Amino acid sequence: MIKSELVARIAERNPHLYQRDVENIVNAILDTIADALTRGDRVELRGFGAFSVKSRDARTGRNPRTGETVEVGEKAVPVFKTGKEMRARLNAEKAPAPPVRARA
């Protein structure tokens, strides 16, 4: 799902809101999360998951096209970890059926 589809779905479920207002709300939420990550803060949405920033150390990499070694600098990368409720929801349909016991 892309952002415009998310906005359309939220607007569809909330007919009392204009789509442009929903788009402003979604943009405000995403901008707030991005700003917090830029500051190095952690953003936790209970039941959904947590966004955080991790640092990757500098390393020596390899150009796959030419094979030459290149220096890759240290960088910060965003990380998302799903919440317990989200994991349960994602795996609810995939849970294996309990084994059938044979009667003796």
N, C-alpha and C positions, 0 to 999 in steps of 0.2 A: 504494500500500500504506500502510495506517495502522499505528500502533504495535502495536495488538492483533493485527493480522495478522502482523506481524514476529515477535512473541513466539510466536504459535501455530506459525509455520513453523519457528522455531528449536527449539521444544519437540518438534515432530514429528520433526525430524532427529536429535534427541538424547533418545531415550526414557528414558535413565538420569537425566535431570534433571526435576524437577517444574516445571510451568508457572509457579508462583509464584516459583521461584528464577530462572528465565529472565527473568521480568518484572523482578525486582529487579536482575539483571545489566544488562539493557537500560536501565533507569532510571538505574542508576549511571553507565553509559557516557555517556548523553545529558546527565545532570547535570554530569558532569566536563567535557564539551565546553562546555556553557553557562557553567560557572564560569570556564573558561579564557578564553572570549571576553569575558566580563564584565570580566576583568582586562586585556583588550587583547592577550592572547597569541594565537598562531597554533597551530592544531591540525592536524597532518599525519598522515594515515593512508596509509602507502605503498601504492601500487597503487589506492587508492580516490579520494583527493582531499584537499584542504586547506580548512579553515575559517579565515576571518580576519574582522577587523572593519575597515570603511572608514568614514571620516567624510564626511558630506555637508554642504557649506557651507549657511549660511542663504541664503534666496532669497525673492523675491517671487513668489507663486503666484496662481492665479485660481480662484475658486469656480466650478465648471462650471454650477451651477444658477442662480446670480444674476449671474455675470460680474464681481463685485466682486473687487478685488485683496486678497490676504491675505498676511501675513508668515508664512513657514514657517521655523522655527528650525533651527539646526544639529542634526544627529542622527547617531548611529552606526548602521550597518546591517551585518548579517552577510552575508558573501559566501562562496560555495562554488565552488571551482575543481576540476574533475575531474582525476584523475591520468592519466598516459599509458596505463596498462594499462586503466583504465576506459573511456577514449575508444576505445581499440582494440577492446575488447569490445563497446561499443555500436555501433560502425560496421562490425564484421566481416561482418554479413549484408548490409549495404547497399553493400559494395564493388562497383564495376562490374566486369563480366566483361572480361577482356582482349580487345582487338579481334582478329578473325579475319583472318589474312593470306591474300590470294588468291595462289595459285601461278601463276607466269608460264610 
